[in-house]
Amino acid sequence: MGDWVIEPATVEALPDILQIEEACFSAPWTRKMLEAELTGNPFAHFLLAKRVTPGEAGSAAIVGYLCFWVVFEEVRLMNLAVIESMRHKGIARALVMQALEVGVAQAAMRAVLEVRASNHAAHALYRSLGFRDVTTRPTYYTNPIEDALLMELDPIVSESGRLTQQAGREGGRIRPLQ
Ligand SMILES: CC(C)(COP(=O)(O)OP(=O)(O)OC[C@H]1O[C@@H](n2cnc3c(N)ncnc32)[C@H](O)[C@@H]1OP(=O)(O)O)[C@@H](O)C(=O)NCCC(=O)NCCS
């Protein structure tokens, strides 16, 4: 059994992120798209979840990530994935909560995201964090063509405050953002 931490991504993580992206999505972001978020987008933040194996100093494999934007009063969750072998450990929940905290620290009031209509795991994750369904965007996705569900958490503060206590029970550690 290992432990995991969350920390900001650097561009050196790009190959690992791309590998996870291609394993997790039917229409993955390209290397160029990921690189633009890591290096060229002033609104973008990129968090990594890393598995730390006890006894192996310095060994920390990337097991998940979250790309999000803070655009004035809004946090936009853009891209989230956790490798299959590390799912159901609270890692995605911790990544989203960290993003909400970063957003609140920058005066964001609400959070929004789009998710494939068939992605029941992600719906359950976001609902467990207090997000609610707002509307459907017909044929928003390609490969395969599918509707998007627009979800929103408004306001952020009360919900993320409630959920910080839940994350404490999960056992992951969160490193402060630099
Ligand atoms: C969706 C995804 C990010 C969840 O990652 P995860 O680390 O396993 O999620 P967590 O362990 O933090 O789960 C938190 C909550 O989400 C819900 N959830 C997560 N996976 C679920 C599943 N397969 N079925 C039902 N609910 C699920 C549960 O409510 C869970 O809380 P619980 O463990 O107390 O029941 C992961 O399955 C994934 O990477 N999927 C492929 C990529 C993807 O769909 N990304 C999201 C695009 S919007």
The ligand as an SDF file (V2000), in Angstrom:
LIG
                    3D

 48 50  0  0  0  0  0  0  0  0999 V2000
  -14.2910    9.8930  -12.4800 C   0  0  0  0  0  0  0  0  0  0  0  0
  -12.9380    9.6180  -11.8150 C   0  0  0  0  0  0  0  0  0  0  0  0
  -12.0440   10.8600  -11.9940 C   0  0  0  0  0  0  0  0  0  0  0  0
  -13.1530    9.3600  -10.3170 C   0  0  0  0  0  0  0  0  0  0  0  0
  -11.8830    9.2080   -9.6900 O   0  0  0  0  0  0  0  0  0  0  0  0
  -11.7260    8.5110   -8.2590 P   0  0  0  0  0  0  0  0  0  0  0  0
  -10.4150    8.9610   -7.6980 O   0  0  0  0  0  0  0  0  0  0  0  0
  -11.9440    7.0590   -8.3710 O   0  0  0  0  0  0  0  0  0  0  0  0
  -12.9260    9.1540   -7.4370 O   0  0  0  0  0  0  0  0  0  0  0  0
  -13.0370    9.2520   -5.8320 P   0  0  0  0  0  0  0  0  0  0  0  0
  -12.4460    8.0270   -5.2300 O   0  0  0  0  0  0  0  0  0  0  0  0
  -12.5110   10.5640   -5.3820 O   0  0  0  0  0  0  0  0  0  0  0  0
  -14.6150    9.1960   -5.6490 O   0  0  0  0  0  0  0  0  0  0  0  0
  -15.3210   10.1960   -4.9770 C   0  0  0  0  0  0  0  0  0  0  0  0
  -16.8090    9.9310   -5.1340 C   0  0  0  0  0  0  0  0  0  0  0  0
  -17.1750    9.8930   -6.5000 O   0  0  0  0  0  0  0  0  0  0  0  0
  -18.1800    8.9060   -6.7320 C   0  0  0  0  0  0  0  0  0  0  0  0
  -17.6380    7.8810   -7.6230 N   0  0  0  0  0  0  0  0  0  0  0  0
  -16.3580    7.7710   -8.0550 C   0  0  0  0  0  0  0  0  0  0  0  0
  -16.2510    6.7200   -8.9030 N   0  0  0  0  0  0  0  0  0  0  0  0
  -17.4960    6.1670   -8.9880 C   0  0  0  0  0  0  0  0  0  0  0  0
  -18.0290    5.0600   -9.7070 C   0  0  0  0  0  0  0  0  0  0  0  0
  -17.2630    4.2890  -10.5300 N   0  0  0  0  0  0  0  0  0  0  0  0
  -19.3500    4.7910   -9.5720 N   0  0  0  0  0  0  0  0  0  0  0  0
  -20.1330    5.5460   -8.7740 C   0  0  0  0  0  0  0  0  0  0  0  0
  -19.6810    6.6050   -8.0580 N   0  0  0  0  0  0  0  0  0  0  0  0
  -18.3790    6.9050   -8.1760 C   0  0  0  0  0  0  0  0  0  0  0  0
  -18.5370    8.3750   -5.3640 C   0  0  0  0  0  0  0  0  0  0  0  0
  -19.5740    9.1880   -4.8400 O   0  0  0  0  0  0  0  0  0  0  0  0
  -17.2530    8.5940   -4.5950 C   0  0  0  0  0  0  0  0  0  0  0  0
  -17.4690    8.7050   -3.2140 O   0  0  0  0  0  0  0  0  0  0  0  0
  -17.3780    7.3900   -2.2640 P   0  0  0  0  0  0  0  0  0  0  0  0
  -16.0600    6.7510   -2.5570 O   0  0  0  0  0  0  0  0  0  0  0  0
  -17.4770    7.9650   -0.8980 O   0  0  0  0  0  0  0  0  0  0  0  0
  -18.5280    6.5290   -2.6800 O   0  0  0  0  0  0  0  0  0  0  0  0
  -12.2490    8.3610  -12.4370 C   0  0  0  0  0  0  0  0  0  0  0  0
  -13.1690    7.3010  -12.4530 O   0  0  0  0  0  0  0  0  0  0  0  0
  -11.6980    8.5800  -13.8360 C   0  0  0  0  0  0  0  0  0  0  0  0
  -10.5610    9.0390  -14.0110 O   0  0  0  0  0  0  0  0  0  0  0  0
  -12.4990    8.2440  -14.8610 N   0  0  0  0  0  0  0  0  0  0  0  0
  -12.0580    8.3770  -16.2700 C   0  0  0  0  0  0  0  0  0  0  0  0
  -11.9000    9.8430  -16.6740 C   0  0  0  0  0  0  0  0  0  0  0  0
  -13.1480   10.6610  -16.3430 C   0  0  0  0  0  0  0  0  0  0  0  0
  -14.2770   10.2310  -16.5290 O   0  0  0  0  0  0  0  0  0  0  0  0
  -12.9050   11.9060  -15.8690 N   0  0  0  0  0  0  0  0  0  0  0  0
  -13.9670   12.8330  -15.4970 C   0  0  0  0  0  0  0  0  0  0  0  0
  -14.3770   13.6410  -16.6760 C   0  0  0  0  0  0  0  0  0  0  0  0
  -15.5540   14.8940  -16.1830 S   0  0  0  0  0  0  0  0  0  0  0  0
  1  2  1  0
  2  3  1  0
  2  4  1  0
  2 36  1  0
  4  5  1  0
  5  6  1  0
  6  7  2  0
  6  8  1  0
  6  9  1  0
  9 10  1  0
 10 11  2  0
 10 12  1  0
 10 13  1  0
 13 14  1  0
 14 15  1  0
 15 16  1  0
 15 30  1  0
 16 17  1  0
 17 18  1  0
 17 28  1  0
 18 19  1  0
 18 27  1  0
 19 20  2  0
 20 21  1  0
 21 22  1  0
 21 27  2  0
 22 23  1  0
 22 24  2  0
 24 25  1  0
 25 26  2  0
 26 27  1  0
 28 29  1  0
 28 30  1  0
 30 31  1  0
 31 32  1  0
 32 33  2  0
 32 34  1  0
 32 35  1  0
 36 37  1  0
 36 38  1  0
 38 39  2  0
 38 40  1  0
 40 41  1  0
 41 42  1  0
 42 43  1  0
 43 44  2  0
 43 45  1  0
 45 46  1  0
 46 47  1  0
 47 48  1  0
M  END
$$$$
